Amino acid sequence: MIVEYFVRLFLLIPLIGGLAWGSLWLWKRVQLGLPVKSECNRPVRVVDAVALGANGKLLVVEFNGDTLLLGVSRSGISRLASGDKGAFDA
């Protein structure tokens, strides 16, 4: 009886840990606004996102061969810089 308890315990702990890690990974991807599926053939692609507190983000977006640095907040979206191949001109 005690052996059955330990077998269940050793099987369920990694399962629960894996589910917790997977849900946190998915939440982080959705929270930052990054696509969950990495391969997409869209004209607009979010390269990177950095959260700035609860209300704002910095996004590096690739569109039509150009790279844009965008500031996103509750009040709107602002283009902070644009550049080619990662070299930004403010």
C-alpha positions as CSV (number, residue, x, y, z in Angstrom):
1,M,0.0,0.0,0.0
2,I,2.8,2.4,0.8
3,V,4.7,1.4,-2.2
4,E,1.8,2.2,-4.4
5,Y,1.6,5.7,-2.9
6,F,5.3,6.4,-3.6
7,V,4.9,5.1,-7.2
8,R,2.0,7.4,-7.8
9,L,3.9,10.3,-6.1
10,F,7.0,9.8,-8.3
11,L,4.9,9.7,-11.4
12,L,2.6,12.7,-10.7
13,I,5.2,15.2,-9.4
14,P,7.1,15.4,-12.8
15,L,3.7,15.5,-14.6
16,I,2.5,18.4,-12.5
17,G,5.8,20.2,-12.7
18,G,5.8,19.9,-16.5
19,L,2.2,21.2,-16.7
20,A,3.2,24.2,-14.5
21,W,6.3,24.9,-16.7
22,G,4.3,24.6,-19.9
23,S,1.5,26.9,-18.7
24,L,4.0,29.6,-17.5
25,W,5.9,29.4,-20.9
26,L,2.6,29.8,-22.8
27,W,1.5,32.7,-20.5
28,K,4.8,34.5,-21.1
29,R,4.5,34.1,-24.9
30,V,0.9,35.4,-24.9
31,Q,1.6,38.2,-22.4
32,L,4.4,39.6,-24.5
33,G,2.4,39.4,-27.7
34,L,4.7,37.1,-29.5
35,P,3.2,34.5,-31.8
36,V,3.0,31.0,-30.3
37,K,3.8,29.4,-33.6
38,S,7.2,30.5,-34.7
39,E,6.9,29.9,-38.5
40,C,4.5,32.3,-40.2
41,N,4.5,33.9,-43.6
42,R,3.0,37.2,-42.6
43,P,4.3,40.6,-43.8
44,V,4.5,41.9,-40.2
45,R,6.7,40.0,-37.7
46,V,7.3,40.8,-34.1
47,V,11.0,40.2,-33.6
48,D,11.2,41.0,-29.9
49,A,9.1,42.4,-27.1
50,V,10.1,43.9,-23.7
51,A,7.5,44.6,-21.1
52,L,7.8,47.9,-19.4
53,G,5.7,47.5,-16.3
54,A,2.0,46.6,-16.4
55,N,0.9,49.0,-19.0
56,G,3.7,49.3,-21.6
57,K,5.9,47.4,-24.0
58,L,8.7,48.0,-26.4
59,L,8.4,46.1,-29.7
60,V,10.8,45.5,-32.4
61,V,8.7,44.8,-35.5
62,E,9.9,43.8,-39.0
63,F,7.7,45.1,-41.8
64,N,8.4,45.1,-45.5
65,G,12.2,44.7,-45.0
66,D,12.3,47.6,-42.4
67,T,12.8,47.3,-38.7
68,L,10.8,49.5,-36.4
69,L,11.0,50.1,-32.7
70,L,7.5,50.7,-31.3
71,G,6.3,51.9,-27.9
72,V,3.0,50.4,-27.0
73,S,0.9,51.7,-24.1
74,R,-2.8,52.0,-23.2
75,S,-3.0,55.4,-24.8
76,G,-1.6,54.3,-28.1
77,I,1.3,53.1,-30.3
78,S,4.3,55.3,-31.1
79,R,7.1,54.8,-33.5
80,L,10.3,55.4,-31.5
81,A,12.9,54.6,-34.1
82,S,13.3,53.0,-37.5
83,G,16.3,51.4,-39.1
84,D,17.6,48.8,-41.5
85,K,18.9,45.5,-40.3
86,G,18.8,46.5,-36.6
87,A,20.7,49.8,-36.9
88,F,18.2,52.3,-35.5
89,D,18.1,56.0,-36.3
90,A,16.1,57.9,-33.7
